Amino acid sequence: MQAPAISFLDVTRRYPQKGGSDVIALQDITLSVPQGAVTGIIGRSGAGKSTLLRMVNGLERPSAGQVMVNGRDVGAASGSELRAIRREVGMIFQHFNLLASRTVAENIALPLEIAGERNIAPRVAELIERVGLTAQTNRYPAELSGGQKQRVGIARALATGPKVLLSDEATSALDPDTTRQVLDLLARINRDLGLTILLITHEMAVVRDICSHVAVIEGGQIVEAGETYAVFSRPAHPTTRSFLKGVTGVTMPQFVAERLRDTPEGASEAVVQITFTGTHATDPMLARLTAERGVSVNILAGAIEEIGDQPFGSLIVGIPAERAEESRRFLEEHGLLTEVLGYVD
Ligand SMILES: Nc1ncnc2c1ncn2[C@@H]1O[C@H](COP(=O)(O)OP(=O)(O)OP(=O)(O)O)[C@@H](O)[C@H]1O
């Protein structure tokens, strides 16, 4: 197996407080970020996301443990070694951090100038084309939309040819359409350049849309991590479940919600949510349930999305109450996930 692009090994970060106990921003974090993948770290405000991200380019150092980037120990690096790591790690920001007095081209050229590169113009032109800003080459940041500013940020981060791109809430200041476009651009860059992307976000929709892997952080600890489709289909931690509310799957139709109750006594149907991922998504399991077991299934709502490159389907169905348990077992045995949401008369 390929070595991870980034590994956090038992990383703790404490901030000493004058006259008080330390703030523990991160505690015993162990996490691998796979090469060439898009990995999302999701958490609420204050969970420790920024601290974790900033360790990858040495803006923060661990109080204990190690952060390895492409086999190099960032926490122990100094001087030229740290500069070498930083050339391999680009970063984009929520508020873009562009220089107002420089044009699009001049902002993108800046890291190349700092690195002492010559013959910068062709490289800048290529980067501008990659992010779709050729018509804006000589504009100033104040003349650009938020999405265009973030494209400049992305081109600037790519200028020195990094292997890893860090994204600090890059779409949090953008509207949903612009967010979609910027995420599409990041996904394309990940594919075309094989760049590893590590992003932090507080929105599960961002994880759903571009991350193949996800880690959920709370109170400075990773509470759940794995491939996105796996975490989405079987979220184990309550925090993950609360982040997932409304982000995937189907919403219960109003006419069902109004009649739903918790107890099965005397009910005619059980209302069951069925989730299927990967290859199971296209299996005609409901048809088989009817054909093989003679159970008639009443489809109430459904949606199929793509999560982490895998089909991810959710259905809400009505199943005759007295056959519900047997039907659930049948579906689970064939790799689908089921949950009884309630009962209707
Ligand atoms: N320099 C510092 N000194 C003291 N405490 C700090 C410092 N930086 C961060 N912290 C604390 O560490 C914890 C984690 O902060 P961090 O900024 O990493 O969280 P976050 O998840 O990125 O939050 P947000 O989304 O609000 O930026 C918080 O409790 C924060 O107050």
The ligand as an SDF file (V2000), in Angstrom:
LIG
                    3D

 31 33  0  0  0  0  0  0  0  0999 V2000
   -3.2000   30.5890   19.9790 N   0  0  0  0  0  0  0  0  0  0  0  0
   -4.0930   30.0320   20.7710 C   0  0  0  0  0  0  0  0  0  0  0  0
   -4.0690   30.2170   22.1010 N   0  0  0  0  0  0  0  0  0  0  0  0
   -4.9730   29.6360   22.9180 C   0  0  0  0  0  0  0  0  0  0  0  0
   -5.9650   28.8400   22.4970 N   0  0  0  0  0  0  0  0  0  0  0  0
   -6.0650   28.6230   21.1730 C   0  0  0  0  0  0  0  0  0  0  0  0
   -5.1440   29.2000   20.2470 C   0  0  0  0  0  0  0  0  0  0  0  0
   -5.5010   28.7800   18.9810 N   0  0  0  0  0  0  0  0  0  0  0  0
   -6.5840   28.0050   19.1450 C   0  0  0  0  0  0  0  0  0  0  0  0
   -6.9240   27.8900   20.4520 N   0  0  0  0  0  0  0  0  0  0  0  0
   -8.0450   27.0950   21.0060 C   0  0  0  0  0  0  0  0  0  0  0  0
   -7.9460   25.7860   20.4920 O   0  0  0  0  0  0  0  0  0  0  0  0
   -9.2240   25.2550   20.1730 C   0  0  0  0  0  0  0  0  0  0  0  0
   -9.2690   24.8310   18.7180 C   0  0  0  0  0  0  0  0  0  0  0  0
   -9.2060   25.9870   17.8630 O   0  0  0  0  0  0  0  0  0  0  0  0
   -9.2370   25.9110   16.2870 P   0  0  0  0  0  0  0  0  0  0  0  0
   -9.1050   27.3020   15.7680 O   0  0  0  0  0  0  0  0  0  0  0  0
   -8.2760   24.9050   15.8110 O   0  0  0  0  0  0  0  0  0  0  0  0
  -10.7170   25.3890   16.0180 O   0  0  0  0  0  0  0  0  0  0  0  0
  -11.5460   25.3420   14.6640 P   0  0  0  0  0  0  0  0  0  0  0  0
  -12.2320   24.0310   14.6610 O   0  0  0  0  0  0  0  0  0  0  0  0
  -10.6760   25.6630   13.5190 O   0  0  0  0  0  0  0  0  0  0  0  0
  -12.6080   26.4850   14.8770 O   0  0  0  0  0  0  0  0  0  0  0  0
  -13.1620   27.5760   13.8190 P   0  0  0  0  0  0  0  0  0  0  0  0
  -13.9770   26.8160   12.8330 O   0  0  0  0  0  0  0  0  0  0  0  0
  -13.9890   28.4680   14.6910 O   0  0  0  0  0  0  0  0  0  0  0  0
  -11.9720   28.2520   13.2380 O   0  0  0  0  0  0  0  0  0  0  0  0
  -10.2220   26.3340   20.5530 C   0  0  0  0  0  0  0  0  0  0  0  0
  -10.6910   26.0590   21.8430 O   0  0  0  0  0  0  0  0  0  0  0  0
   -9.3880   27.5870   20.5340 C   0  0  0  0  0  0  0  0  0  0  0  0
   -9.9360   28.5460   21.3990 O   0  0  0  0  0  0  0  0  0  0  0  0
  1  2  1  0
  2  3  1  0
  2  7  2  0
  3  4  2  0
  4  5  1  0
  5  6  2  0
  6  7  1  0
  6 10  1  0
  7  8  1  0
  8  9  2  0
  9 10  1  0
 10 11  1  0
 11 12  1  0
 11 30  1  0
 12 13  1  0
 13 14  1  0
 13 28  1  0
 14 15  1  0
 15 16  1  0
 16 17  2  0
 16 18  1  0
 16 19  1  0
 19 20  1  0
 20 21  2  0
 20 22  1  0
 20 23  1  0
 23 24  1  0
 24 25  2  0
 24 26  1  0
 24 27  1  0
 28 29  1  0
 28 30  1  0
 30 31  1  0
M  END
$$$$
